[in-house]
């Protein structure tokens, strides 16, 4: 078992409830580490960091399976809102940089939230708080804006601000 050339990692299995992360994305992230080590020598933390560098990956868990397999379990960010027009916000108010134009059809109409740096949690919480009240009126919020002076603006689906 001391021979570093034995048991090279040559297969990987991708697991998780995935909508945006593709197998090819994970392969690409892992290929930046080439050459992969062997079952005995490859550091799984290095693999985990590579996979977690992908835009849609919230976290990843890596396991080696005897004799030559890497199992990658991925949890994706779930987009709740477009943040400041060029990023996305997940359900934990984590801002992540992914292609807004690449949203699946069911996510195309998510709310647009805007705010100063480090205000994502506040803006998301406010949106969650006021949405039921606006929906009770038969309306939907399309945008919530918090400006630098801490003033709020709502834009509704009927155009009212």
Secondary structure as GFF3:
##gff-version 3
##sequence-region A 1 161
A	DSSP	beta_strand	11	15	.	.	.	ID=ss1
A	DSSP	alpha_helix	23	31	.	.	.	ID=ss2
A	DSSP	alpha_helix	44	52	.	.	.	ID=ss3
A	DSSP	beta_strand	57	65	.	.	.	ID=ss4
A	DSSP	beta_strand	69	76	.	.	.	ID=ss5
A	DSSP	beta_strand	79	83	.	.	.	ID=ss6
A	DSSP	beta_strand	87	90	.	.	.	ID=ss7
A	DSSP	beta_strand	95	96	.	.	.	ID=ss8
A	DSSP	three_ten_helix	100	102	.	.	.	ID=ss9
A	DSSP	three_ten_helix	105	107	.	.	.	ID=ss10
A	DSSP	beta_strand	111	114	.	.	.	ID=ss11
A	DSSP	alpha_helix	120	135	.	.	.	ID=ss12
A	DSSP	beta_strand	141	146	.	.	.	ID=ss13
A	DSSP	beta_strand	152	156	.	.	.	ID=ss14
###
